[in-house]
Amino acid sequence: MKNLQLSLAIGVIALSHSIVLASGQMPAKKQEKPIAIVGASIHPVSAPTIEGGTIVFDNGKIVALGKDVPIPTGAEVINAAGKHVYPGLISANTYIGLTEIGAVRASNDRSETGRINPNVKAEVAFNPESELIPVTRANGITMIVTSPSGGLISGTSAMMLMDGWTWEDMRFKSAAAMIVNWPGMYIRKGLQEEEQKKSRDASLKEIADAFRDARAYQKAKNAEQQKGIPYHNIDVRWEAMIPVLEGRVPVMVVANDIQQIQAAVAWTAQENLKLILLGGTDSWRVADLLKKNKVSVIVPGTYNLPTHRFDEYDDPYELPAKLHRAGIQFAIASGDEAAHERNLPYHAAYAAAYGLPKEEALKAITLYPAQIFGVADRVGSLEVDKDATLIVTTGDPLEIRSNVVMEFIQGRKIDLTSKHTMLYEKYKEKYRRLKGM
C-alpha cells in the first residue's frame, strides 16, 4: 500500500511538473466582429507604405486598407497613431514544435530512426504546448515552417500557425517540402579516401533507389485502373513521395558547398523535381546555375562563421545581398536553435547591415517565404482578401529596440505574454519590494 501511495505521489509530481513546462496561454478566440486599426503607418510590403492609414479585417480576412477607408458599423476601432502595422513574420525553417530542450533527449522529436523516411510528417509530431511558441510569436513571428531532420530523406515539413489548441488547428499547409539531406561530395585527401568515396556513393545510391522505387510504385498504382491489373498494396513511404514526383511538393535539399549544390541541382533536373536549397553557403558562387534552374534558397541565419579558410569574415552576413544582386529568390531563417527563433528579424537586420536593401530584408521574412512555399495568395503581405495575420509595432521590426504591441493571426487577437514576460514582471516586482516602492 505504501508503495502504491508513493507511486501515486510521484505521478502527481511528474504531472504537475509537465503542466508547469507546458505553455499556459489560451489560444485566441475566433474573430467575432470587424476590427479597424486606424492612424498607423501601414507597411503592406508588396506596396508603398500608407502613412496614417487604416486597415480593416473581418472573419479573419483583410477587407480594406488605405488612407480614407470607411469603418464598418459595430467594428472595434484600435487607435494606433504613432505605431506601425506589418504582415506577420514567417520563419522559413525551424524545429519549433519538434524540440524543446536540446540537451534533453526526451523533448526532441526531430528525427526518426532509419535513413529513408519520406512518410514522416512534421505536423503530426508538433507540440502545440511548447514554451518556445509564445516566446517566439511575442517578437512578431506568426508562422513557421517546421522541418524534420536526420537520415537522407527526413520527411515533409509543414507550415504552422503560432496559435491553436492542437496541431490540426495550427496546421496551415501540410507537405510544404520534402527534406533531403545531400551527402558530402568532397573527399578529404589522405583520410581513408576509399572509405569516404564508398560512403558518399552508397548514400547517393540510397537516394536514387528511393526515388526509383517511388516511381515504380506510382506506376503500379496508376495501372490499377486498367482492366486485369491487380491491386498493389499501399506503401506509406512511396505514397508520401507521389506529390513530390508530380511536382506538387518541392524537395528542400540541405546542401552547402559547391559540389553538393551542383550535384543536387543536376539530380533534381534529371528527376524533374522542384528544388528549394536549404543552407547554400556557397550558393552565390554558382548563382548562374541556380538562376537558370529557378532554384530558391533558404538562408539559415546570418549569425554564422565563414565556412572555408579562404572566406572573408563577413561572407555569411553578405550572402543574402549576393543572392539578391544575382536575382535569386531567397528567404532568411534563423538557424538551428529553436530556442532562439525569436531573433529571426535580427538575422534579416544583419543582412541589411551588409548590403541587402532594407525593404528586401523585410520581404525575406514575410513575402518571399510565402512565395517560395506557395502561400503568397494568403499571407506574406497586407492586401485585401488575404489573411489578417499581422503585427502592430512601436517601430521597424528589424530594429531590436522595437516592440510588438499587438498581434493577430487570421483575425484572432493573440496573447503576447510568455515565460520571458512573466519572468520580467516577476523580477520587476521583486525590485520594487526591495526598494520599498
N, C-alpha and C positions, 0 to 999 in steps of 0.2 A: 504493500500500500504506500509506504514511504517513497519507494522508487517511482511509483506511478505519479505521486504528488510532485516529486522532484522533476519528472519528465514534463508534466503539465506546466510547471513553473518556468522551466527552461523554454518551453514552446511559447508561452506568453511573452517572455522577454524577447525572444527572437522575433515574434510577430510585431511587438511594439517597436523594435529596432528597425524592422523593414519599413514600418509606416513612417518613422522619422526620416528614413532615407528617401522615401518617395516624395515627389513634388506635391505640395499642398494646395496649389492654385486650382480653383474651379474652372473648368472650361467655360468659355464665354457663351452667353445666350444668343440665340439667333436674332438678327436684327428685326425689331418689331415695328419700327416706323422710319420714315425718311430722316436722314441726318444731313445737315448742311454745315460745312466748315467754311467760315467767312473771314475775310480780311487777311488771309495768309498769302505768302509767296508760294505759288503752286509750281512745282517742277515736274512737268509731265515726263521728262527725259526724252521722249520722242518728238517734242515740240518745244518752242521757246518758253521761258519762264513767264508766268502770269502774276504780276505784282498786284497785291491787294485783291486777289481773286476769290472765287467761291467754287467749292466742289460739293456736289450733291450726290448721295447714293441711297439706294433703296433696294430691299430684298437682296442685299449683298452685291449689287451691281452699281457702277457709276452711271448716273443718268444725265448729268450735266456738269460742265466746268467752264469757267471763263470769268470775265470782268463783271458783266451785268447778267447774272443768272437768277431767274425767278425762284423763290424758295417755296416749296410745296406747303400747303396748309397743314398744320399739325406737325411739321417737322421739328426735330430737335436742332437748335441752332447753337453752334460752338464758335465763339468769338476767338479766332486765332491770330489776331493782329500782332505783328512782330514775330510770328512763328513761320515755319516752313513746312510744306507738305510734299512728300516724296513717295514714289512707289515703294512697297516693302522690299527689303533687300533679299537676295537669293544666293545661297551658298551652293555652288555647282558641284561640290564633292566633299563629303564629310562622313564620319562614322557615328554621328549623334543618333541615339536610339538603339545602337548596336553595342555600345560600350559605355561604361560608367566611370570606373576607376581603372586606369591602365595596369596598375600593379596588382589588382585583384582579379584573378583568373575567372572566378565565378560570375563576374559582372561584364565579361567580354563575350559577345556572340557575333563576332565579325566574320568568322570563317568556319567552314565545315571540314571534316576530315576528307581526304582524297584530293585529287588534282583536277578532276573534271566534274564540275557541279553546276551545269547551266540551269538546273531546275531550282536552285536556291533563290528565294525571293526576299529581298531585304525587308520589305514592309511587314512580313509575317513575324519576323523576329524583333520588330521595332517596339521599344518600351515607351509607351506614352507617359509613364510616370517618372521619366528621367529628370533628375535635378538640373541637368545641363540644358533642358529645353527652356525653362523660364529665364535662366541666366542669359542664354543666347538671344532669345527674342526681345529681351529688355533693351538690347542695343540695336534693334531695328531689323533683325533677320527674321523674316516671316515665313520663308520657305527654304527647304534644303533638299539636296539630292543625296540620300544616304546610300552607301555602297558596301557590299560585302567585299572581302579580300581573301587571299590565300589560294594556293593551288595555281593552276594555269587558267582555267575558266572558273571564275568565282561565283557566278550567278548574275542576277539582274538587280540593278539599283532602282530606287523608287523616289519620286518627288513627294515630299511630305509637307503638310501644313504644320505650323508650330502651335497648334491648338486643337484640342479634341479629347473625347473620352477614351476612344480606342484607336488602334492603328487603322481600323476601317474608316473611322471618322476623319483621321488625319491624312489618309492617302489621297493625293492629288492626281498622281499618274503612276500606274504600275509599269514595270519594264521600261524605265527611262533609257536604260542602256544595258547591254551585256558586257560584263567586265572580263577582259582577257589580260593576263599578266605575261607580257612578252619576255622570253628568256634573254639573258645577256648574250650578246653576239661576240663580244671582244674576247680574244684568247690571250691570257697573260703569258708572256714568254718565260720559259724556264720553270713554270709551276704546273707540273703534271699536265702538259698541253694536250696529250691524247685523251686524258680523262675529262678535261674541260670540253673538248670537241664532242666526245661521246654524250656527255650530259646535255650540252646545248642541242645536239641533233636529235636526241631522244625526246626532249621537250618539244621541239618543233614538230616532230612526228606525231606526238600525242595530240597537239592542237589540230594538225592536218587530219589525223584519223577521226577525231571527234566530229569535225565538220563534214568529212566524207560519210561517216555513219549517219549523221543527221540528215544529209541529203538523200541517202538511200532510204531512210525511214520515211522521209517526206514523200518520196516517190511511191513507196509501198502503200502509204495511207491514201494518197491521191488515187491509186489504182483500184482501191476497194470499190469505187463507184462503178467499175466496169463489170460486166456480166462474167461470172465464173471465177472472179478473183477472190480468194479467201480473205477473211478479216485478219488484219495484222494487229497483234497485241500492242496496247499503248505502252510506250516507254516515256516516263515523265521527263527524262533528261533531253531526249531528242524532240519531244513535243514542245519543250520550252524554247528550242532553237529555231522552230519554224518561222516565227515572226522576224527573227534576225535574217534568215535565209531569204525571206520575202521582201526584205528591205524596210519593214515597218518599224523595226527596232535597230538602232545603231549598235556597233560594238565600240566600247570605250577601252582602248588598248593602253595599258600602262607601259610607257617607253620613254627613255630619256636621251640616250646618246645617239649619235648619227646613225650608226649601224642598226641599232634597234628600230629607229624611226623608219629608215629606208626599207628594212625588211618587212615591217608592219604595213607600210603603205603598199608595197608590192603584193603582199599577201591579200590584203583587203580588195585591191583592184582585181586580182585573179579570181577571188571568191565572189566578186560583185557585191561587196558589203559597204554599208555606210560607216565611215570611220570618224570617231572622236578621239583625239590624242590626249591622254592624261599624263601630265608631267612635262614632257617636251623641253627639258633643259637645253638641248641643242637644236630645238625646232627652228630657231631663227637662222641657223646655219644651212638649213635645207628648205628655206622659205619658198623657193620657186616650186619645189616638188609638192609641198603642201597646198600651195595656191592652185596648182594645176589639177590636183585631185580633190579640191574643195574640202580639205580636212580642217576641222575646228580643233582648237587647243584649249584644254582646261589647265591653267597655270596654278599649281597647288601652293599658293602663297608666295610672298616676296621676301619673307624673313629667312633667307637661305644663304648658305655659304657657297662660294664657287665650287664647281664640280671638278674641273681639271686644273692641273698645276699651272697651265698657261693662261687660265681665265683671268680677267680683271676682277677686282674685288666687288664691283658693282654690277656684274653681269646678271645676277638674279633679280636685282632691282629694275634693270633696264629691259628684261625680257618682254613684258607687255608692250612697251613702247616700240621695240623692234618688230614685234608681230603686227602692231598697228600700222607702222610705216610700210610693212610688206603687204598690207591688205589682207591679212589672215584673220578670220573670225576667231575670237578668243573670249574666255571668261576667266575671272580670278576667283579662286577658292582660298582657303586659309591653311592648307597643310594637313598634317596627320593628327593633330591633337584636338580631339573633340571638345576637351575642357576649355580650349582657347578659341572656340568658334566665334565668340562674341567679337574677336578682333578682326573679323572679315573686312569691315570698312577701312581699317588702318593698313591692311595689306594693299588695298587699292590706292590708298593715300601715298604709300611708299612708291608705287609705280608712277603716280602723278608727280612726285618729287624728282623722279629720274626720267623725265621726258615724255610721259604719256599725258596728253591733254586731259585736263581735269574732268571735262564732260565725258570723255571716253572711259576714264576710271570709274565714274559713277555707272555708266552703261554696263561696264564689265561685271557689276554685281547686281544688276537689275534686268535690263532689256536683253543683253547678249546671252546670259544663261537661259533665259526664257526662249530665245530664238533657237539656240543650239538644241534644246530638248523638245522643241516643237509645241510650246505652250504660249507663245507670244500673243496669240489671239485672246488670251485670258488674263495674263499677268505680265509684269515687267515694265509697264509704263502706265501713266494715268490717261485713259481715254474712255469715252462714252462706250458703254456696253461691256467693258472689261470688269473683272472682279474688283470690288472695293477692298483691295489689300494694300494698305498704305500706312505711312507713319507721319506723325507730326513732331517736328524737332525744334530745338532752340536755335539751330544753325545748320551749317553744312555737315552731313553725317560723316564725311571723311575727316572732319576735324575732331580731335579727341576731346576737346572742350565742349562739344555739342552734346545735348542730351535728347533722348527720345521721351517726349512727354505724353504722347497718346499713340495708340496703335490699333489698327482694325484689320482683321483677317476675314475676308468675304463679308464685310459689313459688321462683323461681331467686334465689340469693344473688348480689348484684351487687358487682363490684369498684368501690370508691369512689375509687380513685386516678385522677388526671387530670394534665394538664400543670401545673395550678396546684399540686397537692400535691407533685408531683415537684420543681418549682422551689423550693417551700418547704423540702423536705428537703435539697435541694442547697445552698441558701444558709445553712441552719441548720448544716449540716456545715462549710461554709466558716467560719462564725463560730466554731465550736468549734476548728477548726485554728488560726485566728488568735489565739485566746485560750489555745492550748496545752492544751485540755481533752481 
